[in-house]
Amino acid sequence: MKGWKVFAEIQELKRKGLNKSQVERIMNINYKTVTKYWNMKPEEYAELVKEAKNRAKKLDKYKSDILSWIREFRDISTAQIHDWLRERYGELDFKDRTLRWYVKKLRKDFNLPKAARDRQYMEVPELPMGYQAQVDFGQAWLHRPDGSRIKLYCFAMVLSHSRFKYVYWLDKPFTTATFIEAHDRAFEYFGGMPKEIVYDQDRILAVDENFGDVVYTEEFQNYINLMRFKTRLCRAYDPESKGKVEAVVKFVKYNFAIHRVFVDIDSFNEDCLKWLDRTGNGKVHDITKKVPAEVLVSERQHLQPVPQSIDKKSNDTSLIYSVRKNNIVFYKQNRYQVPKGTYEPGKQVKLVLKDNSLDIVDLETGEIIAHHVISSKKGELVKLNHPERYISKTTEEMYFKALTVLGGTESAKTLLDNIRKERSRYAKDQLGVIVKAASNYDEESVKKAIEYCVSRRLWSAGMFKDTLEHFSMKNSENSSKKPTLNNSSIPSKCKGVKTEIRAISEYTMALKEDNREWKN
């Protein structure tokens, strides 16, 4: 009836002698609408309304999808609906405003009003190309395929001039190390870095801020010194001073992340980059009325070149320590164990710090000889699970060694592949047991043990060892010989040595003497 009311009012004002411009002002409607209905008869308007009701709309073929999303996610935005349709169906044959009208009508027809959010943002003055970027963090709760929930953390950086964005997600809170890694990824994505970056006062980058004198964390200060960009920290509770990135975080959360199903962090980041190409950086920005990806082409020429930070940065976060005689390294009042035999006079190692862990690296070979979680206590001995084994010997190396010992057959490969899969957490230990066990028995027993375990799906080094021992004993009984060890397991100094064989009479005489002493 609203349409009929508009039509009737236009005709009434026309009969009173008003012109089109006066009708436009009085009714506060578009001049084109007034012109459209100005000379139209009631029966013509009725026919127009009838045709409009019966005419199929372009968006009707997406109605079930759109309606299901609105019902499930009452706060979903039209922009996210548009992105989901593009993600599912590719290029679309309608404009954004058509979708907004259609979604608005669906919400009204099915009584599905949008849940409102109150947060507001303020703009900062426009800056020249390549001068500034803004950084902020965000969080989002998502569902896994099994229905459980997971909290994700995002790093967002936006170039202030072009509004070109980069977003990086983690499934655990950011640390200084991962924060720096996110910077490197962003600079690579941009093709350069700005002269200044604006931050919040976050503990992973700043320890204290004393009336403008900022004390950064040691690791981040090293990074700033290396990269040579200026920094500016916002005052506490003053998000408006970096409103561009605040808007980006909101945009990413409510137009990309929200209502997505989380499978793994790598595919989630991959999908986010596709979303940036498609929507975040690929659509006209509401404020600048330009496409960020297109503006970046010009702004990239004003960005600073990025130093080769990865190798240099690792030097900044590593320390040189001496190995003690008892094969330990002291670090921050705790003792960290290294494999037995590491020590030699003057031996030094490098400690590479990563998040809450450290790698102890051989200075000469560059190999990681131990890995520890950094202890928060004092005076603690942080032990290795296997101090006799070098951690640098990878599972892959142990796998090929085991495969060689087992003869390199397809059955041996099947056994090892399944053991590595079923016992992934202890794969190296399992493979080590197999190498040690198989080296001590004959080839025939090893072959039978492999076939037995594979045929009965016994994916365990312990079961293989027991099976090997069983077949070896069986072979021994059949040949009336004891199982012999592989010559490689006999020390060279013992080879060729024969044991003395005593006569039975000597043992009989010794027993008689013992009985005589006991009676006395």
C-alpha positions as CSV (number, residue, x, y, z in Angstrom):
1,M,0.0,0.0,0.0
2,K,3.0,2.3,0.5
3,G,3.5,2.4,-3.3
4,W,-0.2,3.2,-3.9
5,K,0.0,5.9,-1.3
6,V,2.9,7.6,-3.0
7,F,1.3,7.4,-6.4
8,A,-2.0,8.8,-5.1
9,E,-0.3,11.7,-3.3
10,I,1.6,12.6,-6.4
11,Q,-1.6,12.7,-8.4
12,E,-3.4,14.7,-5.7
13,L,-0.7,17.4,-5.6
14,K,-0.7,17.5,-9.4
15,R,-4.4,18.2,-9.4
16,K,-3.8,21.1,-7.0
17,G,-1.6,22.7,-9.6
18,L,1.8,22.1,-8.1
19,N,4.8,21.4,-10.4
20,K,7.2,18.5,-10.2
21,S,9.9,20.3,-8.3
22,Q,7.3,21.4,-5.6
23,V,6.0,17.8,-5.3
24,E,9.6,16.6,-5.0
25,R,10.3,19.0,-2.1
26,I,7.0,18.4,-0.3
27,M,7.1,14.6,-0.5
28,N,10.9,14.4,-0.1
29,I,11.3,11.8,-2.8
30,N,13.4,11.6,-5.9
31,Y,12.6,13.8,-8.9
32,K,12.8,10.8,-11.2
33,T,10.1,9.0,-9.2
34,V,7.8,12.0,-9.5
35,T,8.4,12.1,-13.3
36,K,7.7,8.4,-13.6
37,Y,4.3,8.6,-12.0
38,W,3.3,12.1,-13.2
39,N,1.2,11.1,-16.3
40,M,0.5,7.5,-15.3
41,K,-3.1,6.3,-14.9
42,P,-4.3,4.2,-11.9
43,E,-4.9,1.1,-14.1
44,E,-1.4,1.5,-15.6
45,Y,0.1,1.7,-12.1
46,A,-1.9,-1.3,-11.0
47,E,-0.5,-3.3,-13.9
48,L,3.0,-2.1,-13.1
49,V,2.7,-3.3,-9.5
50,K,1.4,-6.7,-10.7
51,E,4.3,-7.2,-13.1
52,A,6.8,-6.2,-10.4
53,K,5.3,-8.9,-8.0
54,N,5.5,-11.6,-10.7
55,R,8.8,-10.6,-12.2
56,A,11.7,-12.8,-11.1
57,K,14.6,-10.9,-9.5
58,K,18.3,-11.5,-10.2
59,L,18.9,-12.3,-6.5
60,D,16.0,-14.8,-6.2
61,K,18.3,-17.7,-7.2
62,Y,20.5,-16.9,-4.1
63,K,17.5,-16.3,-1.8
64,S,17.8,-19.6,0.1
65,D,21.5,-19.0,0.8
66,I,21.0,-15.4,1.9
67,L,18.0,-16.2,4.1
68,S,19.8,-19.1,5.8
69,W,22.8,-16.8,6.6
70,I,20.6,-14.0,7.9
71,R,18.6,-16.5,10.1
72,E,21.7,-18.1,11.5
73,F,23.8,-15.0,11.9
74,R,21.6,-12.1,12.8
75,D,24.5,-9.6,12.8
76,I,25.9,-10.6,9.4
77,S,26.6,-7.6,7.1
78,T,25.6,-7.2,3.5
79,A,29.3,-6.8,2.6
80,Q,30.0,-10.3,4.0
81,I,27.0,-11.8,2.3
82,H,28.3,-10.3,-1.0
83,D,31.8,-11.8,-0.3
84,W,30.3,-15.2,0.5
85,L,28.3,-15.2,-2.7
86,R,31.4,-14.4,-4.7
87,E,33.4,-17.0,-2.9
88,R,30.7,-19.7,-3.7
89,Y,29.5,-18.6,-7.1
90,G,32.3,-16.5,-8.6
91,E,31.6,-13.2,-10.4
92,L,28.0,-11.8,-9.7
93,D,25.7,-10.0,-12.2
94,F,24.3,-7.4,-9.8
95,K,25.6,-4.3,-7.9
96,D,26.2,-3.9,-4.2
97,R,23.2,-1.5,-3.8
98,T,20.9,-4.2,-5.3
99,L,22.0,-6.7,-2.7
100,R,21.6,-4.1,0.1
101,W,18.0,-3.5,-1.0
102,Y,17.3,-7.2,-1.3
103,V,18.7,-8.1,2.1
104,K,16.8,-5.2,3.7
105,K,13.6,-6.5,2.1
106,L,14.3,-10.0,3.3
107,R,14.9,-8.8,6.9
108,K,11.7,-6.9,6.8
109,D,9.5,-9.6,5.2
110,F,10.8,-12.3,7.6
111,N,11.1,-10.1,10.6
112,L,14.9,-10.6,11.0
113,P,16.3,-7.2,12.1
114,K,20.0,-6.8,12.2
115,A,21.8,-6.8,15.5
116,A,23.4,-3.4,16.0
117,R,26.9,-2.7,17.3
118,D,27.7,0.6,19.0
119,R,31.4,1.2,18.6
120,Q,32.4,4.3,16.7
121,Y,35.6,5.5,15.1
122,M,37.2,8.9,14.2
123,E,39.3,9.7,11.2
124,V,42.9,11.0,11.3
125,P,44.3,13.5,8.7
126,E,45.3,12.1,5.4
127,L,49.0,11.5,5.0
128,P,51.4,11.4,2.0
129,M,52.2,8.2,0.2
130,G,54.5,5.8,1.9
131,Y,54.7,7.8,5.1
132,Q,52.6,5.8,7.7
133,A,51.1,2.5,8.5
134,Q,49.0,1.6,11.5
135,V,49.0,-1.7,13.4
136,D,46.5,-3.4,15.7
137,F,45.4,-6.7,17.0
138,G,42.1,-8.5,17.0
139,Q,40.5,-11.6,18.3
140,A,37.7,-13.8,17.1
141,W,36.0,-17.0,18.3
142,L,35.2,-19.6,15.6
143,H,33.8,-23.0,15.5
144,R,35.6,-26.1,14.4
145,P,34.0,-28.8,12.1
146,D,33.2,-30.9,15.3
147,G,31.4,-28.0,16.9
148,S,34.1,-27.0,19.4
149,R,35.2,-23.4,19.6
150,I,38.7,-21.9,19.2
151,K,40.0,-18.4,19.8
152,L,42.1,-16.9,17.0
153,Y,44.3,-13.8,17.2
154,C,45.0,-11.5,14.2
155,F,47.7,-8.9,13.4
156,A,46.5,-6.2,11.0
157,M,48.6,-3.5,9.3
158,V,47.2,-0.9,6.9
159,L,49.0,1.7,4.8
160,S,47.3,5.0,5.8
161,H,47.3,6.6,2.3
162,S,46.1,3.7,0.1
163,R,44.2,1.8,2.8
164,F,46.0,-1.3,1.5
165,K,45.7,-4.0,4.2
166,Y,47.6,-7.1,5.4
167,V,46.2,-9.5,8.0
168,Y,48.0,-12.5,9.7
169,W,46.2,-15.0,12.0
170,L,47.6,-17.2,14.8
171,D,45.8,-19.8,16.9
172,K,47.7,-18.7,20.0
173,P,48.5,-15.2,21.4
174,F,51.2,-13.2,19.7
175,T,54.6,-13.0,21.3
176,T,57.4,-10.5,20.4
177,A,58.9,-13.0,18.0
178,T,55.7,-13.7,16.1
179,F,54.9,-10.0,16.2
180,I,58.2,-9.3,14.4
181,E,57.5,-12.2,12.0
182,A,54.1,-10.6,11.1
183,H,55.9,-7.3,10.3
184,D,58.2,-9.2,7.9
185,R,55.3,-10.8,6.2
186,A,53.4,-7.5,5.9
187,F,56.5,-5.7,4.4
188,E,56.9,-8.5,1.9
189,Y,53.2,-8.3,1.0
190,F,53.4,-4.5,0.6
191,G,56.7,-4.6,-1.4
192,G,58.3,-2.2,1.1
193,M,57.8,-0.5,4.4
194,P,56.6,2.9,5.6
195,K,58.6,5.6,7.3
196,E,56.4,5.5,10.5
197,I,54.3,2.9,12.1
198,V,51.6,3.6,14.8
199,Y,50.9,1.1,17.6
200,D,48.9,0.6,20.7
201,Q,50.8,0.4,24.0
202,D,51.1,-3.4,24.0
203,R,53.3,-5.4,26.3
204,I,54.9,-7.5,23.5
205,L,56.5,-4.4,22.0
206,A,56.7,-1.8,24.8
207,V,57.8,-2.3,28.5
208,D,57.0,1.2,29.7
209,E,56.0,4.7,28.4
210,N,57.1,7.5,30.7
211,F,55.7,10.8,29.5
212,G,56.6,10.0,25.9
213,D,59.9,8.2,26.5
214,V,59.0,4.7,25.3
215,V,61.0,1.7,26.6
216,Y,60.6,-1.2,24.1
217,T,61.2,-4.8,24.7
218,E,64.8,-5.7,23.9
219,E,63.9,-7.9,21.0
220,F,61.6,-5.3,19.4
221,Q,64.1,-2.6,20.0
222,N,66.7,-4.6,18.1
223,Y,64.2,-5.0,15.3
224,I,63.5,-1.2,15.1
225,N,67.3,-0.5,15.1
226,L,67.7,-3.0,12.2
227,M,64.7,-1.9,10.1
228,R,65.1,1.9,10.9
229,F,61.4,2.9,10.8
230,K,60.0,5.5,13.2
231,T,57.4,4.4,15.8
232,R,54.6,6.2,17.5
233,L,52.5,4.8,20.4
234,C,48.9,5.9,20.9
235,R,47.9,7.2,24.3
236,A,46.0,4.6,26.4
237,Y,42.3,4.4,25.6
238,D,42.7,6.5,22.5
239,P,41.8,4.3,19.5
240,E,40.7,7.2,17.4
241,S,44.3,8.2,16.8
242,K,44.7,5.1,14.7
243,G,41.1,4.8,13.5
244,K,42.1,3.4,10.1
245,V,43.4,0.2,11.4
246,E,40.7,0.0,14.1
247,A,38.2,0.0,11.2
248,V,40.3,-2.7,9.4
249,V,40.2,-5.0,12.4
250,K,36.4,-4.5,12.6
251,F,36.1,-5.1,8.9
252,V,38.2,-8.3,9.0
253,K,36.4,-9.7,12.0
254,Y,32.8,-9.1,10.9
255,N,33.2,-9.5,7.1
256,F,35.8,-12.3,6.8
257,A,36.3,-14.2,10.1
258,I,32.9,-14.3,11.7
259,H,30.7,-17.4,11.1
260,R,33.6,-19.2,9.2
261,V,34.4,-22.8,10.1
262,F,38.0,-23.1,11.3
263,V,40.0,-26.2,10.0
264,D,43.6,-25.2,10.4
265,I,45.6,-22.0,10.7
266,D,47.4,-22.3,7.4
267,S,44.3,-22.7,5.3
268,F,42.6,-20.0,7.3
269,N,45.5,-17.5,6.5
270,E,45.3,-18.6,2.9
271,D,41.6,-17.9,2.7
272,C,42.2,-14.5,4.4
273,L,44.8,-13.5,1.7
274,K,42.3,-14.5,-1.0
275,W,39.6,-12.4,0.8
276,L,42.1,-9.5,0.8
277,D,42.7,-9.8,-2.9
278,R,39.0,-10.2,-3.6
279,T,37.4,-7.8,-1.1
280,G,39.6,-6.2,1.5
281,N,42.0,-4.6,-1.1
282,G,40.0,-5.3,-4.3
283,K,36.9,-3.2,-3.8
284,V,36.3,0.5,-3.8
285,H,37.0,2.0,-0.3
286,D,34.0,3.8,1.1
287,I,36.0,6.9,2.2
288,T,38.7,7.3,-0.6
289,K,36.4,6.0,-3.3
290,K,39.4,4.2,-4.8
291,V,40.5,0.6,-5.0
292,P,43.4,0.1,-2.4
293,A,45.2,-2.4,-4.7
294,E,45.3,0.1,-7.5
295,V,46.5,3.0,-5.3
296,L,49.2,0.7,-3.9
297,V,50.9,0.6,-7.4
298,S,51.7,4.3,-7.0
299,E,52.3,4.2,-3.2
300,R,54.8,1.3,-3.5
301,Q,57.3,3.7,-5.2
302,H,57.4,5.8,-2.0
303,L,57.9,2.8,0.4
304,Q,61.3,2.2,1.9
305,P,63.3,-0.9,0.9
306,V,63.2,-3.7,3.4
307,P,66.6,-4.9,4.9
308,Q,67.4,-8.6,4.8
309,S,66.1,-9.0,8.4
310,I,65.7,-12.7,8.8
311,D,69.4,-13.7,9.2
312,K,70.4,-10.5,11.0
313,K,67.4,-10.8,13.3
314,S,68.4,-14.3,14.4
315,N,71.8,-12.9,15.4
316,D,70.1,-10.3,17.6
317,T,68.1,-13.0,19.4
318,S,71.0,-15.5,20.0
319,L,73.6,-15.6,22.7
320,I,76.9,-17.4,23.1
321,Y,77.5,-19.6,26.1
322,S,80.1,-22.1,27.3
323,V,79.3,-25.8,27.9
324,R,80.2,-27.0,31.4
325,K,82.0,-30.2,32.2
326,N,78.8,-31.9,33.3
327,N,77.2,-31.2,29.9
328,I,74.9,-28.3,30.9
329,V,74.6,-24.7,29.8
330,F,73.7,-22.0,32.3
331,Y,71.0,-19.5,31.2
332,K,69.2,-17.1,33.5
333,Q,69.9,-19.0,36.7
334,N,68.8,-22.4,35.3
335,R,70.8,-25.3,33.9
336,Y,69.9,-26.7,30.5
337,Q,71.1,-30.2,29.7
338,V,72.9,-31.0,26.4
339,P,73.7,-34.5,25.1
340,K,76.4,-36.5,26.7
341,G,79.7,-36.0,25.0
342,T,79.0,-32.4,23.9
343,Y,81.5,-31.0,26.4
344,E,85.2,-30.5,25.4
345,P,87.6,-27.8,26.7
346,G,86.6,-24.4,25.4
347,K,83.4,-25.7,23.8
348,Q,80.8,-22.9,23.1
349,V,77.3,-23.0,21.8
350,K,74.7,-20.5,20.6
351,L,71.3,-20.1,22.3
352,V,68.6,-19.1,19.8
353,L,65.5,-17.9,21.6
354,K,62.1,-18.6,20.1
355,D,59.0,-17.6,21.9
356,N,59.1,-19.5,25.2
357,S,61.7,-22.0,24.1
358,L,65.4,-22.1,23.2
359,D,67.6,-24.1,20.8
360,I,71.2,-24.9,21.7
361,V,73.1,-24.8,18.5
362,D,76.7,-26.0,17.8
363,L,78.8,-23.0,16.7
364,E,81.0,-25.1,14.4
365,T,78.3,-27.2,12.5
366,G,75.2,-25.0,13.0
367,E,73.3,-28.1,14.1
368,I,70.7,-28.0,16.9
369,I,72.0,-30.2,19.6
370,A,69.2,-29.6,22.2
371,H,65.8,-28.0,22.4
372,H,64.2,-26.8,25.7
373,V,61.2,-24.9,27.0
374,I,62.5,-21.9,28.9
375,S,61.9,-22.4,32.6
376,S,60.3,-19.6,34.6
377,K,61.8,-20.9,37.9
378,K,65.3,-20.4,39.3
379,G,68.0,-23.0,40.0
380,E,66.2,-25.7,38.0
381,L,67.9,-28.4,36.0
382,V,66.0,-28.7,32.7
383,K,66.7,-32.2,31.4
384,L,66.7,-33.8,28.0
385,N,64.4,-36.8,27.5
386,H,67.3,-38.7,26.0
387,P,70.6,-37.0,27.0
388,E,72.5,-39.7,25.1
389,R,70.9,-38.9,21.8
390,Y,71.5,-35.9,19.6
391,I,68.3,-34.0,18.8
392,S,69.8,-33.0,15.4
393,K,69.4,-36.6,14.2
394,T,66.0,-36.1,12.7
395,T,63.1,-38.6,12.5
396,E,63.6,-38.7,8.7
397,E,67.3,-39.8,9.1
398,M,66.3,-42.4,11.6
399,Y,63.5,-43.6,9.3
400,F,66.0,-44.3,6.4
401,K,68.4,-46.0,8.8
402,A,65.7,-48.3,10.0
403,L,64.5,-49.0,6.4
404,T,68.1,-49.9,5.5
405,V,68.5,-52.2,8.5
406,L,65.2,-54.0,7.6
407,G,66.3,-54.6,4.0
408,G,64.5,-51.8,2.2
409,T,61.6,-54.0,1.1
410,E,58.0,-52.8,0.5
411,S,56.8,-54.7,3.6
412,A,59.5,-52.9,5.7
413,K,58.4,-49.6,4.3
414,T,54.7,-50.4,5.1
415,L,55.7,-51.3,8.7
416,L,57.8,-48.2,9.2
417,D,55.2,-45.8,7.6
418,N,52.4,-47.1,9.9
419,I,54.6,-47.0,13.0
420,R,55.5,-43.4,12.2
421,K,51.8,-42.6,11.6
422,E,50.4,-44.4,14.7
423,R,53.2,-43.4,17.1
424,S,53.9,-39.9,15.6
425,R,54.8,-38.4,19.0
426,Y,57.4,-41.1,19.7
427,A,58.4,-41.9,16.1
428,K,62.1,-41.3,16.5
429,D,62.2,-43.5,19.7
430,Q,60.2,-46.2,18.0
431,L,62.5,-46.2,14.9
432,G,65.5,-46.3,17.2
433,V,64.2,-49.4,18.9
434,I,63.7,-51.1,15.6
435,V,67.3,-50.2,14.4
436,K,68.8,-51.6,17.6
437,A,66.7,-54.7,17.6
438,A,67.1,-55.7,14.0
439,S,70.9,-55.1,14.0
440,N,71.2,-58.0,16.5
441,Y,69.4,-60.8,14.6
442,D,69.8,-62.7,11.4
443,E,68.2,-61.6,8.1
444,E,65.7,-64.5,8.0
445,S,64.3,-63.7,11.4
446,V,64.0,-60.0,10.6
447,K,62.1,-60.8,7.3
448,K,59.7,-63.1,9.1
449,A,59.1,-60.6,11.9
450,I,58.3,-57.9,9.3
451,E,55.8,-60.1,7.5
452,Y,54.1,-61.2,10.7
453,C,53.7,-57.6,12.0
454,V,52.4,-56.3,8.7
455,S,49.9,-59.1,8.2
456,R,48.5,-58.6,11.7
457,R,48.8,-54.8,11.6
458,L,51.0,-54.6,14.7
459,W,52.3,-51.0,14.3
460,S,54.6,-50.9,17.3
461,A,58.4,-51.2,17.7
462,G,57.9,-53.2,21.0
463,M,55.7,-55.7,19.2
464,F,58.2,-56.0,16.4
465,K,61.0,-56.6,18.8
466,D,59.1,-59.3,20.6
467,T,58.1,-60.9,17.3
468,L,61.7,-60.8,16.2
469,E,62.9,-62.5,19.4
470,H,60.2,-65.2,19.0
471,F,61.2,-66.1,15.4
472,S,64.9,-66.0,16.3
473,M,64.3,-68.5,19.2
474,K,62.2,-70.7,16.9
475,N,65.0,-70.8,14.3
476,S,67.4,-71.6,17.0
477,E,65.3,-74.6,18.2
478,N,65.0,-75.9,14.6
479,S,68.7,-75.7,14.1
480,S,69.7,-76.7,17.7
481,K,71.7,-73.6,17.9
482,K,71.4,-70.5,20.1
483,P,70.7,-67.3,18.3
484,T,73.9,-65.5,17.6
485,L,74.4,-61.8,17.7
486,N,75.6,-59.9,14.7
487,N,79.4,-59.6,14.7
488,S,79.1,-55.9,14.6
489,S,77.8,-55.9,18.1
490,I,80.8,-57.8,19.5
491,P,83.7,-55.6,20.7
492,S,86.8,-56.1,18.5
493,K,89.0,-57.0,21.5
494,C,86.7,-59.9,22.4
495,K,86.6,-61.5,18.9
496,G,88.4,-64.8,18.7
497,V,88.7,-65.2,22.4
498,K,87.6,-68.8,23.6
499,T,86.2,-69.4,27.1
500,E,87.8,-72.0,29.3
501,I,85.9,-75.3,29.6
502,R,86.2,-77.1,33.0
503,A,85.7,-80.8,33.6
504,I,82.6,-81.9,35.6
505,S,84.9,-83.6,38.2
506,E,86.1,-80.2,39.3
507,Y,82.6,-79.0,40.2
508,T,81.8,-82.3,42.0
509,M,85.0,-81.9,44.2
510,A,84.1,-78.3,45.0
511,L,80.6,-79.3,46.2
512,K,82.0,-82.0,48.5
513,E,84.4,-79.5,50.1
514,D,81.5,-77.0,50.7
515,N,79.3,-79.8,52.3
516,R,82.2,-80.8,54.6
517,E,82.7,-77.2,55.8
518,W,79.0,-76.8,56.5
519,K,78.8,-79.9,58.7
520,N,81.8,-78.8,60.7
